[in-house]
């Protein structure tokens, strides 16, 4: 009998995320706990602030992994940083908020 793994870290602990502004780009960094990984195709960065327009996130190359359920996937371990170009139409009237 295989016991079910019940000792998974909560998502906000296993995958810590932070963002910072660098000129006209957001740098969004995920720090990934040991033994965990994130699928490249599952990332999505969206604007929550009014009048904030985000361009497509730019990621570095990941590691190719063959998943028994999802097939060949690109993944990230340890950490990954995406560059997200942005434009503000509100002249800075609102804080930058993303999810």
Buried (B, 14 or more C-beta within 10 A) or exposed (E): EEEEEEEEEEEEEBBEEEBEEEEEBBBBEBEBBEEBBBBBEEBEBEBEBEEBEBBEBEBEEBEEBEEEEEEEBBBBBEEBBBBBBBEBEEEEEBEBEBE
